Amino acid sequence: MRRRVFIRQVLGTVVAAGLSRVSAAGSSGGAAAGFHATDPVVLGPRRIHATRLFLGTGSSGWRGSSNQTRKLGLDGLANYLLDAFRLGITSWDSADQYGSHPHLARALQLGIPRDKITILTKSRAATPAAMRADIARFQRELGTDVIDILLLHCLEDPKWPASMRGVMDVVSQYQEKGVIRSKGVSCHSIGALEAAAAEPWVEIDLARINPRGAVMDAPPETVVPVLRAMKSAGKSVIGMKIFGAGRLLGEKQECLNYVLNLGCVDAFTIGCENSAQLGEVISLIAAAPRAAKG
């Protein structure tokens, strides 16, 4: 019953925000429409369909667990994903490091159609053999034959395209087989991010971005041009650390306004830890104004 009430409340809030924007557009001569967590986006050259908001499952994620898995448990996190699906949010962000694969599999068992969900996960495999083992294990843990987006996780070395070439070749082989639909990297240094922008193998990049530079690879004025270069090269960018790993919780609306209007961030992941937090994020996204194009 509580989940049904939550869904009705969130839908009511989003609809009210949408009506408010429509009214404002009419009174101002036709302002541009705003944003929604459920906005459809198409990622990378493989044209992976997703929603603007990815549901993060890795807050404080390390050694196979995260705030979501620790606090919500198997069924709690699965039901949270189900609630979000019923609201139209169909993109899930996971990783081996978070230990959330079984929770995603459980959500699918609750009746969510696999072809309606975009699953992103990440591997820290450093050798071809380890990557092969990870992919096979991920399929078992997720309960799916196909991984929509697989990223090399937490890259810091600016020379990773050379040192990780064998691992990258394995991912490409599985992509050719249809096991992996799209591939890319998650970067944790400005050097690694710049290398990702220049590397043709990368189709999707998970990048840290917020207006304050909190827990980012470099200040926004350094990072944003790199993200724009990625977009110009035909890659897609998924933002992370939008709230600076919790350091910018008092500036959530400003953070979302900033990222939504950059024009180089296609989607973003936020690690809500309960349905109330998700409802707030959905409402804040709906309240973000779309900046007029100069």
Secondary structure, 3 states (H helix, E strand, C coil): CHHHHHHHHHHHHHHHHHHHHHHHHHHCCCCCCCCCCCCEEEECCCCEEEECEEEECCCCCECCECHHHHHHHHHHHHHHHHHHHHHCCCEEECCHHHCCHHHHHHHHHCCCCHHHCEEEEEECCCCHHHHHHHHHHHHHHHCCCCEEEEEEEEECCCCHHHHCHHHHHHHHHHHHHCCEEEEEEEECCHHHHHHHHHCCCCCEEEEECCCCCCCCCCCHHHHHHHHHHHHHCCCEEEEECCCHHHCCHHHHHHHHHHHHCCCCCCEEEECCCCHHHHHHHHHHHHHCCCCCCC
